[in-house]
Amino acid sequence: MTTVAAPLTPRKQVARLAAQILAPLQQGYLADRSPDVAALARLRRGAGREAGQLPDLWSLIDTGPLHVPPDDARPLDESDLVRAEDALHVALTLWALHQQSRPTGMHQADRKDSRRGLGTAVRRMMKPGEIDEPLRKRLVRAGTAPDLTSLAQRLRDIVVLLRRADIPLDYALLAGQLYTWQRPGGADVVRREWGSSFHAWHDKDAEKPGDAAPAPAGDKTTDSTDTDKDAS
C-alpha cells in the first residue's frame, strides 16, 4: 500500500523558506564574506520594526517561492501571503540581531536530542533548578502581545539576552510559529508551544549557556517543519 505524504501546510512552507534563506546567510557571515556581513547589518536594522517600514530589505527576504508553491503544498491566498511575509521578516531580522558578533551559528535546528525552541532558550538562561521570574515574565509578555509589531519588539528584548548568553534558537521554527500566531486562534497555539518547550527542559540534560555546539553549515531544519502541529 502506497503512503501519500500530507501536503505542506502554509506554516511548513514558511519554516522551510526561512531555513533556505538563513542557511547561506549564516554560512557566509561566519566565513566573513563581505556581502553576507553587509546583508546581516541591513537585516538587523529591521529587528522589532514592521516589514513595510524598510523597503531596503525586500531584496534580502525573497518571498517569491511562497507565490509559486511546490507540488506538495497548497497555494497561499492573499491573507496567508501577508502573514507569511511578515513572519519571515520578523524571524530573519531577529536572527540578524542575535547573530551579530557571534562566532558560531545562532540559528540551529530544533531536534529531539537538541531542543532549540523559544521556551527552551529562555529556560536555558536560568540557573539549574531555579525559575528566574523576570525572565519567565518576558516570555509570558511576548506570548500576550496584542499584535505582531508588539510581539516583534518583545522578542527583540529576549533575543538580546540570548545573544549575550550565546544561546541559539531555531529561527525557521520561530518563523512558522509567527505565521501561526497571526491566524485566528493561532496565538493560543503558539503560547502552548512556547510553554511546553519551557517546561519540558530538564536541567540534568542541559547544556550550559555558551556550550551549544555550532550547527554545520547549511544545517537543515527537518524537525522544525516535519513536527509541525498546526495543520492550517
C-alpha positions in Angstrom: 0.0 0.0 0.0 1.4 3.4 -1.0 1.5 6.1 1.6 0.6 9.5 0.3 2.5 12.3 2.1 0.4 15.1 3.6 0.7 18.3 1.7 2.8 21.1 3.2 0.8 23.4 5.3 1.4 27.2 4.9 3.3 27.1 8.3 5.6 24.4 7.0 6.2 26.4 3.8 7.2 29.4 5.8 9.5 27.4 8.0 11.1 25.7 5.0 11.7 29.0 3.2 13.1 30.6 6.3 15.6 27.7 6.6 16.6 28.1 2.9 17.2 31.8 3.3 19.1 31.5 6.7 21.5 28.7 5.8 23.6 30.6 3.1 23.4 33.9 5.0 24.7 32.3 8.2 27.3 30.3 6.5 28.5 33.4 4.6 28.5 35.6 7.8 30.6 33.0 9.7 33.0 32.8 6.8 33.3 36.6 7.0 32.1 37.1 3.4 31.6 40.8 2.9 28.2 40.6 1.0 26.7 38.4 3.8 28.2 40.6 6.6 26.6 43.6 4.9 23.3 41.8 4.5 23.2 40.9 8.1 23.7 44.6 9.1 20.8 45.6 6.9 18.6 42.9 8.3 19.5 43.9 11.8 18.1 47.3 11.3 14.6 45.8 10.9 14.5 43.9 14.2 11.4 45.0 16.1 10.0 47.1 13.2 7.2 46.5 10.7 8.2 44.9 7.4 6.8 47.8 5.3 9.0 50.4 7.1 12.2 49.1 5.4 11.8 48.5 1.6 15.6 48.1 1.6 15.1 44.6 3.0 12.7 43.4 0.2 15.7 42.2 -1.9 17.1 40.2 1.0 14.0 38.4 2.0 12.8 36.7 -1.2 9.3 35.5 -0.6 8.8 34.6 -4.3 8.7 30.8 -3.6 5.6 31.4 -1.5 3.8 32.7 -4.6 4.6 29.5 -6.5 4.3 26.7 -4.0 5.7 23.3 -4.7 3.5 20.4 -5.9 3.2 19.1 -2.3 1.8 22.4 -1.0 -1.5 24.2 -1.4 -1.4 27.8 -2.8 -1.5 30.6 -0.3 -4.3 33.1 -0.5 -3.6 36.8 -0.1 -4.1 36.9 3.7 -1.8 33.8 4.0 0.9 35.5 1.9 0.8 38.7 4.1 1.1 36.6 7.3 3.9 34.6 5.8 5.9 37.6 4.6 5.5 39.4 7.9 6.5 36.2 9.8 9.7 35.8 7.7 10.6 39.5 8.2 10.3 39.2 12.0 12.2 35.9 12.2 15.1 36.9 9.9 15.7 40.3 11.4 15.7 38.9 14.9 18.2 36.3 13.8 20.4 39.0 12.3 20.4 40.8 15.7 21.1 37.5 17.5 24.0 36.6 15.2 25.8 39.9 15.5 29.4 39.4 16.6 28.8 35.8 17.5 31.4 33.3 16.2 29.0 30.4 15.9 25.6 30.0 14.3 22.8 31.4 16.4 20.3 29.7 14.1 20.3 26.0 14.9 17.7 23.3 14.2 15.3 22.1 16.9 15.7 18.3 17.3 14.5 15.8 19.8 18.0 15.5 21.2 18.8 19.2 21.0 15.9 21.5 21.7 16.1 25.0 20.2 12.6 26.4 20.7 12.0 29.8 22.3 10.7 28.4 25.6 13.8 26.1 25.9 16.1 29.0 25.1 14.6 31.2 27.8 14.8 28.3 30.3 18.5 27.8 29.5 19.3 31.3 30.6 18.2 30.4 34.1 20.3 28.8 36.8 19.9 25.0 37.2 16.9 24.1 39.3 15.6 27.7 39.5 12.9 29.7 37.8 14.0 33.3 37.1 10.7 35.2 37.3 11.8 38.3 35.4 12.9 36.0 32.5 9.8 33.9 32.7 7.6 37.0 32.6 9.4 38.2 29.5 8.3 35.0 27.7 4.8 35.4 29.0 4.7 39.0 28.0 5.8 38.1 24.5 3.1 35.5 24.3 0.4 38.0 25.3 1.4 40.7 22.8 -1.6 42.4 21.2 -0.2 42.5 17.7 2.8 41.3 15.6 4.7 44.6 16.0 4.5 44.4 19.8 5.4 40.8 19.6 8.5 41.5 17.5 9.6 44.2 19.9 9.2 41.9 22.9 11.0 39.1 21.2 13.8 41.5 20.4 14.4 42.1 24.1 14.6 38.3 24.6 17.0 37.9 21.7 19.4 40.5 23.0 19.6 38.4 26.2 20.1 35.2 24.3 22.9 36.7 22.3 24.7 37.7 25.5 24.4 34.2 26.8 25.4 32.6 23.4 22.2 30.5 23.4 21.0 29.6 19.9 17.4 29.4 18.6 15.7 27.7 15.7 14.6 30.7 13.6 12.8 28.5 11.0 10.7 27.1 13.7 10.1 30.6 15.0 9.1 31.8 11.6 6.5 29.1 11.3 5.2 30.0 14.8 5.0 33.6 13.9 2.9 32.7 10.9 0.5 30.7 13.0 0.4 33.4 15.7 -1.3 35.8 13.2 -4.1 33.4 12.3 -7.4 33.3 14.2 -6.8 31.4 17.4 -3.1 30.9 16.5 -1.7 32.9 19.4 -3.1 30.3 21.8 -1.4 27.5 19.8 2.0 29.3 19.8 1.7 30.2 23.5 1.2 26.5 24.3 4.2 25.5 22.2 6.4 28.0 24.0 5.1 27.0 27.4 5.6 23.3 26.6 9.2 23.8 25.5 9.9 25.9 28.6 8.6 23.3 31.0 10.0 20.3 29.1 13.5 21.5 29.6 15.4 19.4 32.2 18.5 20.8 33.9 20.1 17.3 34.0 20.1 17.3 30.2 21.0 21.0 29.8 23.9 22.4 28.0 25.5 25.2 29.9 25.0 28.7 28.3 27.7 29.2 25.8 28.3 25.4 25.3 26.0 24.9 22.4 27.7 23.2 19.5 27.6 25.3 16.3 25.3 24.0 13.6 27.0 22.6 10.5 27.0 25.0 7.5 23.7 24.8 5.8 22.1 22.9 8.8 18.7 21.6 7.8 15.6 22.2 10.0 13.9 18.9 9.3 12.3 18.7 12.8 11.2 22.3 12.7 9.0 21.7 9.7 8.2 18.0 9.9 6.9 18.0 13.5 4.7 21.0 12.9 1.4 20.6 14.9 -0.5 23.3 13.0 -2.3 21.9 10.0 -3.6 25.2 8.8 
